[in-house]
Amino acid sequence: MQYRTLAGTPLQVSAVGFGVWTVGTTWWGITDRNEGIALLRRALDRGITFFDTADTYASGDAETLLAEALGDRRGEIIIGTKFGYDIYNHPDRPGQQERPQDWSPAHLRRALEGSLRRLKTDVIDLYQLHNPRIGTIEDDALWSELDAVRREGKVRAVGVALGPAIDARQIGEAVAAIRLRGAVPQIIYNLFEQDLGRGIFATAREHRVGMLARVPHASGLLDGSVQRDTEFAPGDHRNWRVTTNERKRAWLEDGLEKIERLDFLNSGRTLGQAAIQFILHEPAVAAVLPNIYNAAMLDEFAAFDSAEPLSDADYARVQALYERNFDHIPAR
């Protein structure tokens, strides 16, 4: 496992992290708590030290799960969590709908103390605003309070997790977060979805601020877990991405046709490992957060650095394919 400094922070993170949403919610089909705990412990044993969660995942239970799994090894791990959604006054909503957000300093304090309690720790390593917009990034009162909790030693570094889905506005939001606040952006970025990264990476490198990338396997297209006949369980996150059979078919057909043009990446590595190597080829990215929901995927992704390295030539070839929309694919 590689370990990288998250530029602009005192944190060193494993290049592959673990998004606790896959075991702390039912969005990816894991419903057995003990199975989730076992995966988290296995991840640390495989060298993964960075674990990313949020207070809104299962109304805080994902944080509790992480503490239950790894609380006795707190000194070995880096914890990222998020705040901004009001989990206290608004219950879970059906269909993974967003709850109302509260960016007041008072809510920040309440959310932070709640996360510290559930995680059974006295400090959050990376505290991230959960899906903020530009007005929140420009809100001096909120950021003054964030500075205060850092001075108090309750938070080591601050980031902005942008989403939930890809939106062109996130480029401006990430650039502002970097320039105004020195905050670490977390974005969706992968072989098939590069536009956000291309709009942000240069600013991150210029200001020496590290970045995090999630959804590196394009919701299963690049790790082999999604095929033409794949049926998603009712609670699976991807059901909400492809809400009609027509959209699902178009998403699958487009993605699988693109994969056919990536055969050259399969030599000496799996496509899932190549997808991680591609992202980590960008020096601004410190860690990738794949969706991990079984032991085989965990072992494959954690071993990305033992596979054949991605050459500069192959990286350039992928970029050229992206510029041509992977050849003969209907235009985006």
Sequence and secondary structure as in RCSB ss.txt:
>XXXX:A:sequence
MQYRTLAGTPLQVSAVGFGVWTVGTTWWGITDRNEGIALLRRALDRGITFFDTADTYASGDAETLLAEALGDRRG
EIIIGTKFGYDIYNHPDRPGQQERPQDWSPAHLRRALEGSLRRLKTDVIDLYQLHNPRIGTIEDDALWSELDAVR
REGKVRAVGVALGPAIDARQIGEAVAAIRLRGAVPQIIYNLFEQDLGRGIFATAREHRVGMLARVPHASGLLDGS
VQRDTEFAPGDHRNWRVTTNERKRAWLEDGLEKIERLDFLNSGRTLGQAAIQFILHEPAVAAVLPNIYNAAMLDE
FAAFDSAEPLSDADYARVQALYERNFDHIPAR
>XXXX:A:secstr
  EEE TTSS EEESB EETHHHHSSTTS   HHHHHHHHHHHHHTT  EEE  TTGGGGHHHHHHHHHHGGGGG
G EEEEEE B TTTS   GGG    B   HHHHHHHHHHHHHHHT S EEEEEEES  HHHHT HHHHHHHHHHH
HTTSEEEEEEE  SS  THHHHHHHHIIIII  EEEEE BTTB HHHHHHHHHHHHHT  EEEE TTGGGTTTT 
  TT    TT HHHHHS SHHHHHHHHHHHHHHHHTTGGGGTTS HHHHHHHHHHTSTTEEEEE    SHHHHHH
HHTGGGS    HHHHHHHHHHHHTTTTTS   
